[in-house]
Amino acid sequence: MDSGDRVDIYTLAGEKVRTLEPDGLGVARWDGRTALGSDVVGGLYFYVVVRDGKSVGRGKIGLLR
């Protein structure tokens, strides 16, 4: 992944929870926290992979607490 690539995480209501930047291997890890560092509640979240300003992938993440 390039330096401008990112993964955006959203709630089911479409609110952005966090933006993740991939590491040197192209891996983005989410620790279950918001951009402000608060733990999110368990549930279903969506992610969008963005490359060069365009959505190139999306999916769901189930988070158990």
C-alpha positions in Angstrom: 0.0 0.0 0.0 1.2 3.5 -0.7 1.6 6.3 1.8 -1.8 7.8 0.9 -3.7 4.5 1.3 -6.0 4.0 4.3 -8.7 2.0 5.9 -11.8 3.9 7.2 -14.0 2.2 9.8 -17.6 3.1 10.2 -20.6 2.2 12.5 -23.8 0.8 11.0 -25.2 4.3 11.1 -22.4 5.5 8.8 -20.4 7.4 11.5 -16.6 7.3 10.9 -15.0 5.6 13.9 -11.4 5.6 12.9 -8.9 5.9 10.0 -6.1 3.4 9.9 -2.8 3.8 8.1 -1.1 0.6 6.9 2.3 -0.4 8.1 5.3 -1.0 5.8 3.9 -4.5 4.9 0.5 -3.0 3.9 -1.2 -4.3 7.1 -3.7 -2.1 9.0 -4.6 -3.3 12.5 -7.5 -1.9 14.5 -7.4 -2.1 18.3 -11.1 -1.5 18.8 -10.8 2.1 19.7 -12.1 5.3 18.3 -9.8 8.1 16.9 -9.9 9.7 20.4 -8.8 6.5 22.1 -12.1 5.3 23.6 -13.2 1.7 23.4 -16.0 1.1 20.9 -19.0 -1.1 21.9 -19.2 -4.7 20.6 -21.1 -5.0 17.4 -20.8 -4.9 13.6 -18.7 -2.3 11.8 -17.9 -1.6 8.2 -14.5 -0.9 6.7 -13.6 0.8 3.4 -10.1 0.4 1.8 -9.2 3.7 0.0 -6.4 3.9 -2.5 -5.6 7.1 -4.5 -8.8 8.6 -3.1 -11.0 5.8 -4.5 -12.8 3.0 -2.6 -11.1 -0.3 -3.7 -12.6 -2.6 -1.1 -15.1 -2.9 1.7 -16.3 -5.4 4.2 -17.6 -6.0 7.7 -15.9 -6.5 11.0 -17.6 -8.1 14.0 -16.3 -7.0 17.3 -17.0 -9.0 20.5 -16.6 -7.5 23.9 
